[in-house]
Amino acid sequence: MKDDPTLQEIWDARRKIWEDCDGNSEKLLEYYRQLQKEHSHKIVRFEQVQYEVEEA
């Protein structure tokens, strides 16, 4: 695989978050739960949307 700086940046960020959580999956989940609470307005929701289409 070729070096991809974007992927490397993502992997490095994930590794740092994991280390900041002391390699503890419960801490990692709590970290992501907190982020979700703080940024819930940015989370994509996959709710079905009904659109009315006007016939020409």
mmCIF file as gemmi writes it, N, C-alpha and C atoms, coordinates in Angstrom:
data_model
loop_
_atom_site.group_PDB
_atom_site.id
_atom_site.type_symbol
_atom_site.label_atom_id
_atom_site.label_alt_id
_atom_site.label_comp_id
_atom_site.label_asym_id
_atom_site.label_entity_id
_atom_site.label_seq_id
_atom_site.pdbx_PDB_ins_code
_atom_site.Cartn_x
_atom_site.Cartn_y
_atom_site.Cartn_z
_atom_site.occupancy
_atom_site.B_iso_or_equiv
_atom_site.pdbx_formal_charge
_atom_site.auth_seq_id
_atom_site.auth_asym_id
_atom_site.pdbx_PDB_model_num
ATOM 1 N N . MET Axp A 1 ? 0.85 -1.18 0 1 0 ? 1 A 1
ATOM 2 C CA . MET Axp A 1 ? 0 0 0 1 0 ? 1 A 1
ATOM 3 C C . MET Axp A 1 ? 0.895 1.242 0 1 0 ? 1 A 1
ATOM 4 N N . LYS Axp A 2 ? 0.535 2.185 -0.806 1 0 ? 2 A 1
ATOM 5 C CA . LYS Axp A 2 ? 1.298 3.424 -0.872 1 0 ? 2 A 1
ATOM 6 C C . LYS Axp A 2 ? 1.045 4.252 0.383 1 0 ? 2 A 1
ATOM 7 N N . ASP Axp A 3 ? 2.006 5.098 0.696 1 0 ? 3 A 1
ATOM 8 C CA . ASP Axp A 3 ? 1.82 6 1.828 1 0 ? 3 A 1
ATOM 9 C C . ASP Axp A 3 ? 0.727 7.003 1.492 1 0 ? 3 A 1
ATOM 10 N N . ASP Axp A 4 ? -0.234 7.084 2.359 1 0 ? 4 A 1
ATOM 11 C CA . ASP Axp A 4 ? -1.34 8.028 2.168 1 0 ? 4 A 1
ATOM 12 C C . ASP Axp A 4 ? -1.366 8.924 3.397 1 0 ? 4 A 1
ATOM 13 N N . PRO Axp A 5 ? -0.98 10.183 3.257 1 0 ? 5 A 1
ATOM 14 C CA . PRO Axp A 5 ? -0.901 11.069 4.422 1 0 ? 5 A 1
ATOM 15 C C . PRO Axp A 5 ? -2.241 11.272 5.125 1 0 ? 5 A 1
ATOM 16 N N . THR Axp A 6 ? -3.324 11.239 4.367 1 0 ? 6 A 1
ATOM 17 C CA . THR Axp A 6 ? -4.638 11.411 4.988 1 0 ? 6 A 1
ATOM 18 C C . THR Axp A 6 ? -4.974 10.223 5.871 1 0 ? 6 A 1
ATOM 19 N N . LEU Axp A 7 ? -4.77 9.016 5.346 1 0 ? 7 A 1
ATOM 20 C CA . LEU Axp A 7 ? -5.017 7.818 6.152 1 0 ? 7 A 1
ATOM 21 C C . LEU Axp A 7 ? -4.101 7.779 7.367 1 0 ? 7 A 1
ATOM 22 N N . GLN Axp A 8 ? -2.847 8.148 7.168 1 0 ? 8 A 1
ATOM 23 C CA . GLN Axp A 8 ? -1.912 8.137 8.282 1 0 ? 8 A 1
ATOM 24 C C . GLN Axp A 8 ? -2.352 9.096 9.382 1 0 ? 8 A 1
ATOM 25 N N . GLU Axp A 9 ? -2.86 10.252 8.99 1 0 ? 9 A 1
ATOM 26 C CA . GLU Axp A 9 ? -3.351 11.221 9.97 1 0 ? 9 A 1
ATOM 27 C C . GLU Axp A 9 ? -4.538 10.654 10.754 1 0 ? 9 A 1
ATOM 28 N N . ILE Axp A 10 ? -5.439 9.964 10.055 1 0 ? 10 A 1
ATOM 29 C CA . ILE Axp A 10 ? -6.582 9.331 10.726 1 0 ? 10 A 1
ATOM 30 C C . ILE Axp A 10 ? -6.103 8.259 11.694 1 0 ? 10 A 1
ATOM 31 N N . TRP Axp A 11 ? -5.201 7.4 11.246 1 0 ? 11 A 1
ATOM 32 C CA . TRP Axp A 11 ? -4.684 6.335 12.105 1 0 ? 11 A 1
ATOM 33 C C . TRP Axp A 11 ? -3.973 6.903 13.33 1 0 ? 11 A 1
ATOM 34 N N . ASP Axp A 12 ? -3.198 7.957 13.127 1 0 ? 12 A 1
ATOM 35 C CA . ASP Axp A 12 ? -2.498 8.586 14.249 1 0 ? 12 A 1
ATOM 36 C C . ASP Axp A 12 ? -3.479 9.175 15.256 1 0 ? 12 A 1
ATOM 37 N N . ALA Axp A 13 ? -4.53 9.824 14.752 1 0 ? 13 A 1
ATOM 38 C CA . ALA Axp A 13 ? -5.537 10.409 15.648 1 0 ? 13 A 1
ATOM 39 C C . ALA Axp A 13 ? -6.238 9.317 16.443 1 0 ? 13 A 1
ATOM 40 N N . ARG Axp A 14 ? -6.6 8.229 15.784 1 0 ? 14 A 1
ATOM 41 C CA . ARG Axp A 14 ? -7.271 7.117 16.476 1 0 ? 14 A 1
ATOM 42 C C . ARG Axp A 14 ? -6.347 6.491 17.522 1 0 ? 14 A 1
ATOM 43 N N . ARG Axp A 15 ? -5.079 6.362 17.177 1 0 ? 15 A 1
ATOM 44 C CA . ARG Axp A 15 ? -4.11 5.794 18.111 1 0 ? 15 A 1
ATOM 45 C C . ARG Axp A 15 ? -3.962 6.706 19.337 1 0 ? 15 A 1
ATOM 46 N N . LYS Axp A 16 ? -3.932 8.023 19.119 1 0 ? 16 A 1
ATOM 47 C CA . LYS Axp A 16 ? -3.793 8.96 20.236 1 0 ? 16 A 1
ATOM 48 C C . LYS Axp A 16 ? -5.028 8.908 21.137 1 0 ? 16 A 1
ATOM 49 N N . ILE Axp A 17 ? -6.214 8.856 20.546 1 0 ? 17 A 1
ATOM 50 C CA . ILE Axp A 17 ? -7.434 8.754 21.349 1 0 ? 17 A 1
ATOM 51 C C . ILE Axp A 17 ? -7.402 7.475 22.183 1 0 ? 17 A 1
ATOM 52 N N . TRP Axp A 18 ? -6.994 6.369 21.57 1 0 ? 18 A 1
ATOM 53 C CA . TRP Axp A 18 ? -6.908 5.088 22.276 1 0 ? 18 A 1
ATOM 54 C C . TRP Axp A 18 ? -5.919 5.193 23.445 1 0 ? 18 A 1
ATOM 55 N N . GLU Axp A 19 ? -4.782 5.819 23.212 1 0 ? 19 A 1
ATOM 56 C CA . GLU Axp A 19 ? -3.79 5.997 24.27 1 0 ? 19 A 1
ATOM 57 C C . GLU Axp A 19 ? -4.306 6.918 25.365 1 0 ? 19 A 1
ATOM 58 N N . ASP Axp A 20 ? -5.013 7.983 24.988 1 0 ? 20 A 1
ATOM 59 C CA . ASP Axp A 20 ? -5.595 8.902 25.972 1 0 ? 20 A 1
ATOM 60 C C . ASP Axp A 20 ? -6.628 8.201 26.849 1 0 ? 20 A 1
ATOM 61 N N . CYS Axp A 21 ? -7.221 7.148 26.316 1 0 ? 21 A 1
ATOM 62 C CA . CYS Axp A 21 ? -8.205 6.36 27.075 1 0 ? 21 A 1
ATOM 63 C C . CYS Axp A 21 ? -7.54 5.179 27.78 1 0 ? 21 A 1
ATOM 64 N N . ASP Axp A 22 ? -6.212 5.214 27.856 1 0 ? 22 A 1
ATOM 65 C CA . ASP Axp A 22 ? -5.419 4.173 28.529 1 0 ? 22 A 1
ATOM 66 C C . ASP Axp A 22 ? -5.667 2.785 27.952 1 0 ? 22 A 1
ATOM 67 N N . GLY Axp A 23 ? -6.036 2.709 26.695 1 0 ? 23 A 1
ATOM 68 C CA . GLY Axp A 23 ? -6.272 1.413 26.072 1 0 ? 23 A 1
ATOM 69 C C . GLY Axp A 23 ? -7.473 0.691 26.666 1 0 ? 23 A 1
ATOM 70 N N . ASN Axp A 24 ? -8.388 1.46 27.252 1 0 ? 24 A 1
ATOM 71 C CA . ASN Axp A 24 ? -9.554 0.888 27.929 1 0 ? 24 A 1
ATOM 72 C C . ASN Axp A 24 ? -10.788 1.125 27.06 1 0 ? 24 A 1
ATOM 73 N N . SER Axp A 25 ? -11.419 0.033 26.637 1 0 ? 25 A 1
ATOM 74 C CA . SER Axp A 25 ? -12.559 0.17 25.728 1 0 ? 25 A 1
ATOM 75 C C . SER Axp A 25 ? -13.741 0.882 26.381 1 0 ? 25 A 1
ATOM 76 N N . GLU Axp A 26 ? -13.942 0.721 27.681 1 0 ? 26 A 1
ATOM 77 C CA . GLU Axp A 26 ? -15.036 1.426 28.36 1 0 ? 26 A 1
ATOM 78 C C . GLU Axp A 26 ? -14.793 2.933 28.342 1 0 ? 26 A 1
ATOM 79 N N . LYS Axp A 27 ? -13.557 3.352 28.583 1 0 ? 27 A 1
ATOM 80 C CA . LYS Axp A 27 ? -13.225 4.774 28.521 1 0 ? 27 A 1
ATOM 81 C C . LYS Axp A 27 ? -13.393 5.303 27.104 1 0 ? 27 A 1
ATOM 82 N N . LEU Axp A 28 ? -13.014 4.483 26.122 1 0 ? 28 A 1
ATOM 83 C CA . LEU Axp A 28 ? -13.154 4.894 24.729 1 0 ? 28 A 1
ATOM 84 C C . LEU Axp A 28 ? -14.626 5.097 24.376 1 0 ? 28 A 1
ATOM 85 N N . LEU Axp A 29 ? -15.485 4.17 24.784 1 0 ? 29 A 1
ATOM 86 C CA . LEU Axp A 29 ? -16.915 4.317 24.516 1 0 ? 29 A 1
ATOM 87 C C . LEU Axp A 29 ? -17.484 5.554 25.196 1 0 ? 29 A 1
ATOM 88 N N . GLU Axp A 30 ? -17.06 5.81 26.423 1 0 ? 30 A 1
ATOM 89 C CA . GLU Axp A 30 ? -17.539 6.996 27.13 1 0 ? 30 A 1
ATOM 90 C C . GLU Axp A 30 ? -17.055 8.266 26.427 1 0 ? 30 A 1
ATOM 91 N N . TYR Axp A 31 ? -15.834 8.241 25.93 1 0 ? 31 A 1
ATOM 92 C CA . TYR Axp A 31 ? -15.291 9.37 25.174 1 0 ? 31 A 1
ATOM 93 C C . TYR Axp A 31 ? -16.179 9.666 23.965 1 0 ? 31 A 1
ATOM 94 N N . TYR Axp A 32 ? -16.544 8.628 23.211 1 0 ? 32 A 1
ATOM 95 C CA . TYR Axp A 32 ? -17.383 8.829 22.028 1 0 ? 32 A 1
ATOM 96 C C . TYR Axp A 32 ? -18.81 9.219 22.403 1 0 ? 32 A 1
ATOM 97 N N . ARG Axp A 33 ? -19.32 8.689 23.501 1 0 ? 33 A 1
ATOM 98 C CA . ARG Axp A 33 ? -20.656 9.1 23.962 1 0 ? 33 A 1
ATOM 99 C C . ARG Axp A 33 ? -20.676 10.588 24.302 1 0 ? 33 A 1
ATOM 100 N N . GLN Axp A 34 ? -19.636 11.056 24.96 1 0 ? 34 A 1
ATOM 101 C CA . GLN Axp A 34 ? -19.548 12.465 25.325 1 0 ? 34 A 1
ATOM 102 C C . GLN Axp A 34 ? -19.462 13.343 24.079 1 0 ? 34 A 1
ATOM 103 N N . LEU Axp A 35 ? -18.66 12.921 23.109 1 0 ? 35 A 1
ATOM 104 C CA . LEU Axp A 35 ? -18.577 13.667 21.856 1 0 ? 35 A 1
ATOM 105 C C . LEU Axp A 35 ? -19.938 13.729 21.172 1 0 ? 35 A 1
ATOM 106 N N . GLN Axp A 36 ? -20.659 12.623 21.206 1 0 ? 36 A 1
ATOM 107 C CA . GLN Axp A 36 ? -21.973 12.588 20.574 1 0 ? 36 A 1
ATOM 108 C C . GLN Axp A 36 ? -22.921 13.568 21.252 1 0 ? 36 A 1
ATOM 109 N N . LYS Axp A 37 ? -22.867 13.652 22.58 1 0 ? 37 A 1
ATOM 110 C CA . LYS Axp A 37 ? -23.717 14.608 23.302 1 0 ? 37 A 1
ATOM 111 C C . LYS Axp A 37 ? -23.363 16.04 22.935 1 0 ? 37 A 1
ATOM 112 N N . GLU Axp A 38 ? -22.067 16.331 22.891 1 0 ? 38 A 1
ATOM 113 C CA . GLU Axp A 38 ? -21.612 17.694 22.629 1 0 ? 38 A 1
ATOM 114 C C . GLU Axp A 38 ? -21.85 18.132 21.188 1 0 ? 38 A 1
ATOM 115 N N . HIS Axp A 39 ? -21.882 17.171 20.269 1 0 ? 39 A 1
ATOM 116 C CA . HIS Axp A 39 ? -21.97 17.519 18.851 1 0 ? 39 A 1
ATOM 117 C C . HIS Axp A 39 ? -23.135 16.811 18.164 1 0 ? 39 A 1
ATOM 118 N N . SER Axp A 40 ? -24.208 16.608 18.897 1 0 ? 40 A 1
ATOM 119 C CA . SER Axp A 40 ? -25.333 15.845 18.344 1 0 ? 40 A 1
ATOM 120 C C . SER Axp A 40 ? -25.935 16.525 17.115 1 0 ? 40 A 1
ATOM 121 N N . HIS Axp A 41 ? -25.8 17.831 17.014 1 0 ? 41 A 1
ATOM 122 C CA . HIS Axp A 41 ? -26.325 18.543 15.857 1 0 ? 41 A 1
ATOM 123 C C . HIS Axp A 41 ? -25.545 18.227 14.579 1 0 ? 41 A 1
ATOM 124 N N . LYS Axp A 42 ? -24.373 17.623 14.701 1 0 ? 42 A 1
ATOM 125 C CA . LYS Axp A 42 ? -23.548 17.312 13.536 1 0 ? 42 A 1
ATOM 126 C C . LYS Axp A 42 ? -23.669 15.851 13.101 1 0 ? 42 A 1
ATOM 127 N N . ILE Axp A 43 ? -24.433 15.069 13.833 1 0 ? 43 A 1
ATOM 128 C CA . ILE Axp A 43 ? -24.524 13.643 13.545 1 0 ? 43 A 1
ATOM 129 C C . ILE Axp A 43 ? -25.571 13.404 12.469 1 0 ? 43 A 1
ATOM 130 N N . VAL Axp A 44 ? -25.223 12.576 11.513 1 0 ? 44 A 1
ATOM 131 C CA . VAL Axp A 44 ? -26.141 12.243 10.431 1 0 ? 44 A 1
ATOM 132 C C . VAL Axp A 44 ? -27.227 11.333 10.972 1 0 ? 44 A 1
ATOM 133 N N . ARG Axp A 45 ? -28.445 11.636 10.629 1 0 ? 45 A 1
ATOM 134 C CA . ARG Axp A 45 ? -29.573 10.803 11.018 1 0 ? 45 A 1
ATOM 135 C C . ARG Axp A 45 ? -30.154 10.169 9.754 1 0 ? 45 A 1
ATOM 136 N N . PHE Axp A 46 ? -30.433 8.899 9.833 1 0 ? 46 A 1
ATOM 137 C CA . PHE Axp A 46 ? -30.922 8.176 8.675 1 0 ? 46 A 1
ATOM 138 C C . PHE Axp A 46 ? -32.421 7.914 8.794 1 0 ? 46 A 1
ATOM 139 N N . GLU Axp A 47 ? -33.149 8.966 9.142 1 0 ? 47 A 1
ATOM 140 C CA . GLU Axp A 47 ? -34.595 8.854 9.229 1 0 ? 47 A 1
ATOM 141 C C . GLU Axp A 47 ? -35.168 8.98 7.827 1 0 ? 47 A 1
ATOM 142 N N . GLN Axp A 48 ? -36.222 8.247 7.577 1 0 ? 48 A 1
ATOM 143 C CA . GLN Axp A 48 ? -36.838 8.312 6.269 1 0 ? 48 A 1
ATOM 144 C C . GLN Axp A 48 ? -37.576 9.639 6.115 1 0 ? 48 A 1
ATOM 145 N N . VAL Axp A 49 ? -37.349 10.287 5.007 1 0 ? 49 A 1
ATOM 146 C CA . VAL Axp A 49 ? -37.973 11.575 4.726 1 0 ? 49 A 1
ATOM 147 C C . VAL Axp A 49 ? -38.943 11.379 3.569 1 0 ? 49 A 1
ATOM 148 N N . GLN Axp A 50 ? -40.157 11.884 3.735 1 0 ? 50 A 1
ATOM 149 C CA . GLN Axp A 50 ? -41.172 11.788 2.696 1 0 ? 50 A 1
ATOM 150 C C . GLN Axp A 50 ? -41.19 13.101 1.909 1 0 ? 50 A 1
ATOM 151 N N . TYR Axp A 51 ? -41.099 13.007 0.621 1 0 ? 51 A 1
ATOM 152 C CA . TYR Axp A 51 ? -41.173 14.18 -0.237 1 0 ? 51 A 1
ATOM 153 C C . TYR Axp A 51 ? -42.42 14.07 -1.115 1 0 ? 51 A 1
ATOM 154 N N . GLU Axp A 52 ? -43.049 15.201 -1.331 1 0 ? 52 A 1
ATOM 155 C CA . GLU Axp A 52 ? -44.18 15.237 -2.256 1 0 ? 52 A 1
ATOM 156 C C . GLU Axp A 52 ? -43.644 15.723 -3.59 1 0 ? 52 A 1
ATOM 157 N N . VAL Axp A 53 ? -43.966 14.991 -4.624 1 0 ? 53 A 1
ATOM 158 C CA . VAL Axp A 53 ? -43.486 15.343 -5.958 1 0 ? 53 A 1
ATOM 159 C C . VAL Axp A 53 ? -44.657 15.876 -6.761 1 0 ? 53 A 1
ATOM 160 N N . GLU Axp A 54 ? -44.451 17.041 -7.324 1 0 ? 54 A 1
ATOM 161 C CA . GLU Axp A 54 ? -45.492 17.629 -8.167 1 0 ? 54 A 1
ATOM 162 C C . GLU Axp A 54 ? -45.39 17.042 -9.565 1 0 ? 54 A 1
ATOM 163 N N . GLU Axp A 55 ? -46.531 16.659 -10.103 1 0 ? 55 A 1
ATOM 164 C CA . GLU Axp A 55 ? -46.526 16.123 -11.469 1 0 ? 55 A 1
ATOM 165 C C . GLU Axp A 55 ? -46.567 17.282 -12.456 1 0 ? 55 A 1
ATOM 166 N N . ALA Axp A 56 ? -45.811 17.147 -13.516 1 0 ? 56 A 1
ATOM 167 C CA . ALA Axp A 56 ? -45.721 18.224 -14.521 1 0 ? 56 A 1
ATOM 168 C C . ALA Axp A 56 ? -46.904 18.226 -15.45 1 0 ? 56 A 1
